[in-house]
């Protein structure tokens, strides 16, 4: 019961804060799975990805009141363009993550978490007033979309995240789409991308974590869905200006502490 309540609280708190800035919160959930619940890195990534799948699905439903599905379908060319790269990146990265040792995976994840923290800050400060597509030539846009999608698929698969921090700025900058619509398009791209990575991870022995930690998984899923709904409802009440900066700093500190501690512990053993 204690583990269930901890998972419910952690999932709800992360999703509420992340929901205020339009994210799924998986990048913040991963350090918690490592530190609070003491999961091995690969198991934490898999559990994080499973939870993220549920959160993204419900986030799409919650956002449909403001961004209808018909509007998303109108921009299906953007979704297809980025998916051409992201599903390949997710498949390759998941296979790589299952083969390398945990210490190297820790270092890779540590760098990626710091990178995402920086993206959070830059996105919020420089993306708000952007207008117009980056390229006029369609073929350049398609090539850039595939390459960007591949990189995002790699990051999403290695961390078990939806990748909204990367997808949203790419969609806005590359295609000149409104930032709110970009948020929904990013979810539509994230869902199949994560399913591909999740399917690849199912071949790993660490996939058993979904059975071993099914109580924690259920608690995280319930808490995350409730938190996402609360965060979405508070969008017009709480200013996200300082929240983005605060969460980025928290992400940097938690990533450093958790993975640096893991490195010291491995040396001592």
C-alpha positions as CSV (number, residue, x, y, z in Angstrom):
1,X,0.0,0.0,0.0
2,X,2.9,2.4,0.8
3,X,4.4,1.9,-2.7
4,X,1.0,2.4,-4.3
5,X,0.5,5.7,-2.4
6,X,4.0,6.9,-3.2
7,X,3.4,6.1,-6.9
8,X,0.0,7.8,-6.9
9,X,1.5,10.9,-5.2
10,X,4.6,11.1,-7.4
11,X,2.7,10.5,-10.6
12,X,0.1,13.1,-9.7
13,X,2.5,15.8,-8.6
14,X,4.8,15.4,-11.7
15,X,1.9,15.3,-14.2
16,X,0.2,18.4,-12.6
17,X,3.3,20.5,-12.8
18,X,4.2,19.2,-16.3
19,X,0.6,19.7,-17.4
20,X,0.9,23.4,-16.7
21,X,3.6,23.8,-19.3
22,X,2.2,21.3,-21.8
23,X,4.4,18.2,-21.2
24,X,3.8,14.6,-20.2
25,X,6.3,14.8,-17.3
26,X,8.2,11.6,-18.1
27,X,11.5,13.3,-18.0
28,X,10.8,14.2,-14.3
29,X,9.3,10.8,-13.6
30,X,12.4,8.9,-14.6
31,X,14.7,10.4,-11.9
32,X,12.0,9.6,-9.3
33,X,11.8,6.0,-10.5
34,X,15.6,5.7,-10.0
35,X,15.8,7.5,-6.7
36,X,12.6,6.9,-4.8
37,X,11.7,3.4,-6.1
38,X,15.3,2.1,-6.6
39,X,14.7,0.6,-10.1
40,X,17.5,-0.4,-12.4
41,X,17.9,2.1,-15.2
42,X,16.5,-0.1,-18.0
43,X,13.6,-1.1,-15.9
44,X,12.9,2.5,-15.0
45,X,12.9,3.5,-18.7
46,X,10.5,0.7,-19.6
47,X,8.1,1.5,-16.7
48,X,8.4,5.2,-17.6
49,X,7.5,4.5,-21.2
50,X,4.5,2.4,-20.3
51,X,3.2,5.2,-18.0
52,X,3.9,7.8,-20.7
53,X,1.8,5.8,-23.3
54,X,-1.2,6.1,-21.0
55,X,-0.6,9.8,-20.2
56,X,-0.2,10.7,-23.9
57,X,-3.4,8.9,-24.8
58,X,-5.4,10.8,-22.2
59,X,-3.7,14.1,-22.9
60,X,-4.9,13.8,-26.5
61,X,-8.4,13.3,-25.2
62,X,-8.2,16.2,-22.7
63,X,-6.8,18.6,-25.4
64,X,-9.5,17.6,-27.9
65,X,-11.8,20.1,-26.3
66,X,-9.5,22.9,-27.4
67,X,-7.8,21.3,-30.4
68,X,-10.4,19.0,-32.2
69,X,-9.2,15.8,-33.8
70,X,-10.4,17.2,-37.2
71,X,-7.8,20.0,-36.9
72,X,-5.1,17.5,-36.1
73,X,-6.1,15.4,-39.2
74,X,-5.8,18.5,-41.4
75,X,-2.1,18.6,-40.6
76,X,-1.5,14.8,-41.1
77,X,1.4,15.6,-43.5
78,X,3.4,17.0,-40.6
79,X,2.7,13.9,-38.5
80,X,3.7,11.5,-41.3
81,X,6.8,13.5,-42.1
82,X,8.2,13.4,-38.5
83,X,7.0,9.8,-38.0
84,X,9.1,8.7,-40.9
85,X,12.2,9.5,-38.8
86,X,10.9,9.0,-35.2
87,X,9.8,5.4,-35.5
88,X,13.1,4.4,-37.0
89,X,15.0,6.3,-34.3
90,X,12.9,4.8,-31.5
91,X,13.4,1.2,-32.8
92,X,17.2,1.6,-33.1
93,X,17.6,3.4,-29.8
94,X,15.6,0.8,-27.9
95,X,17.7,-2.0,-29.4
96,X,20.9,-0.2,-28.4
97,X,19.7,0.5,-24.8
98,X,19.1,-3.3,-24.3
99,X,22.6,-4.2,-25.3
100,X,24.8,-1.7,-23.4
101,X,25.8,-1.9,-19.7
102,X,23.9,0.1,-17.1
103,X,26.7,2.6,-16.3
104,X,26.9,3.7,-19.9
105,X,23.1,3.9,-20.1
106,X,23.2,6.1,-17.0
107,X,25.7,8.5,-18.5
108,X,23.7,8.7,-21.8
109,X,20.5,9.4,-19.9
110,X,22.2,12.0,-17.6
111,X,23.4,14.0,-20.7
112,X,20.0,13.7,-22.4
113,X,18.2,15.0,-19.2
114,X,20.5,18.0,-19.0
115,X,19.9,18.6,-22.7
116,X,16.1,18.5,-22.2
117,X,16.4,20.9,-19.3
118,X,18.2,23.4,-21.6
119,X,15.6,22.9,-24.3
120,X,12.8,23.7,-21.8
121,X,14.4,27.1,-21.1
122,X,15.2,28.0,-24.6
123,X,11.8,26.9,-25.9
124,X,9.9,29.0,-23.4
125,X,12.0,32.1,-23.9
126,X,12.4,32.1,-27.7
127,X,9.5,30.2,-29.2
128,X,6.5,32.2,-28.2
129,X,6.5,34.8,-31.0
130,X,7.9,32.7,-33.8
131,X,5.9,32.8,-37.1
132,X,6.3,31.2,-40.5
133,X,7.9,28.0,-41.7
134,X,11.7,27.6,-41.6
135,X,12.0,26.4,-45.2
136,X,10.1,27.5,-48.3
137,X,11.1,24.4,-50.4
138,X,8.9,21.4,-49.5
139,X,11.7,18.9,-50.1
140,X,14.0,20.7,-47.6
141,X,11.1,20.6,-45.1
142,X,10.6,16.9,-45.6
143,X,14.3,16.1,-45.2
144,X,14.6,18.2,-42.1
145,X,11.5,16.6,-40.7
146,X,12.8,13.1,-41.1
147,X,16.2,13.9,-39.6
148,X,14.6,15.8,-36.7
149,X,12.1,13.0,-36.2
150,X,14.9,10.4,-36.0
151,X,16.7,12.3,-33.3
152,X,13.6,12.8,-31.3
153,X,12.7,9.1,-31.6
154,X,16.1,8.2,-30.2
155,X,15.7,10.5,-27.2
156,X,12.1,9.4,-26.5
157,X,13.1,5.8,-26.7
158,X,16.1,6.0,-24.4
159,X,14.3,8.1,-21.8
160,X,10.8,6.6,-22.1
161,X,9.4,10.0,-22.7
162,X,6.9,11.5,-25.1
163,X,9.4,14.0,-26.5
164,X,7.2,17.0,-26.4
165,X,10.0,19.3,-25.4
166,X,11.7,18.5,-28.7
167,X,8.7,17.9,-30.9
168,X,6.9,21.2,-30.1
169,X,9.7,23.5,-31.0
170,X,10.5,21.5,-34.2
171,X,6.9,21.6,-35.3
172,X,6.6,25.4,-34.6
173,X,10.0,26.3,-36.2
174,X,9.9,23.9,-39.1
175,X,6.3,24.1,-40.2
176,X,5.2,27.5,-38.7
177,X,2.3,26.0,-36.8
178,X,0.7,27.6,-33.8
179,X,2.2,26.5,-30.5
180,X,-1.1,25.1,-29.1
181,X,-1.8,23.1,-32.2
182,X,1.9,21.9,-32.1
183,X,1.3,20.5,-28.6
184,X,-1.5,18.3,-29.9
185,X,0.4,17.3,-33.1
186,X,3.4,16.3,-30.9
187,X,1.1,14.0,-28.9
188,X,-0.2,12.4,-32.1
189,X,3.4,11.8,-33.2
190,X,4.6,10.6,-29.8
191,X,2.0,7.9,-29.4
192,X,3.1,5.6,-32.4
193,X,6.7,6.5,-31.7
194,X,6.5,5.3,-28.2
195,X,4.5,2.2,-29.2
196,X,7.4,1.2,-31.6
197,X,10.0,1.7,-28.8
198,X,7.8,-0.1,-26.3
199,X,7.4,-3.1,-28.7
200,X,11.2,-3.3,-29.1
201,X,11.7,-3.2,-25.3
202,X,9.3,-6.1,-24.9
203,X,12.2,-8.4,-26.1
204,X,14.3,-7.4,-23.1
205,X,14.3,-9.4,-19.8
206,X,13.8,-6.1,-18.0
207,X,10.3,-6.0,-19.5
208,X,9.3,-8.2,-16.6
209,X,9.3,-5.0,-14.5
210,X,5.7,-4.4,-15.6
211,X,4.7,-7.6,-13.7
212,X,7.1,-7.1,-10.8
213,X,6.0,-3.5,-10.3
214,X,2.3,-3.7,-11.5
215,X,1.0,-2.0,-8.3
216,X,3.5,0.9,-8.8
217,X,2.6,1.0,-12.5
218,X,-1.1,1.3,-11.8
219,X,-0.5,3.9,-9.2
220,X,1.7,6.0,-11.5
221,X,-0.8,5.7,-14.3
222,X,-3.8,6.8,-12.2
223,X,-1.8,9.6,-10.6
224,X,-0.5,10.8,-13.9
225,X,-3.9,10.9,-15.6
226,X,-5.4,12.8,-12.7
227,X,-2.4,15.2,-12.5
228,X,-2.6,15.9,-16.2
229,X,-6.3,16.8,-15.9
230,X,-5.6,19.1,-13.0
231,X,-2.6,20.7,-14.7
232,X,-4.7,21.3,-17.8
233,X,-7.5,22.9,-15.8
234,X,-5.0,25.2,-14.1
235,X,-3.6,26.5,-17.4
236,X,-5.4,29.8,-17.1
237,X,-4.8,30.3,-13.4
238,X,-1.1,29.7,-12.8
239,X,1.6,31.5,-14.8
240,X,4.1,29.1,-16.3
241,X,6.9,31.7,-16.8
242,X,8.8,30.9,-13.5
243,X,7.5,27.4,-13.4
244,X,9.4,26.4,-16.6
245,X,12.6,27.8,-15.2
246,X,12.1,26.1,-11.9
247,X,11.3,22.7,-13.4
248,X,14.3,22.9,-15.7
249,X,16.6,23.7,-12.7
250,X,15.0,20.9,-10.7
251,X,15.5,18.5,-13.6
252,X,19.2,19.4,-13.9
253,X,19.9,19.0,-10.1
254,X,17.9,15.7,-9.8
255,X,19.6,14.2,-12.9
256,X,23.0,15.1,-11.5
257,X,22.4,13.9,-8.0
258,X,20.8,10.6,-9.0
259,X,23.1,9.5,-11.8
260,X,26.2,10.9,-10.1
261,X,25.3,8.9,-6.9
262,X,24.7,5.8,-9.1
263,X,28.2,6.2,-10.5
264,X,29.8,6.5,-7.0
265,X,27.8,3.5,-5.8
266,X,28.9,1.4,-8.7
267,X,32.6,2.3,-8.0
268,X,32.3,1.3,-4.4
269,X,30.8,-2.0,-5.2
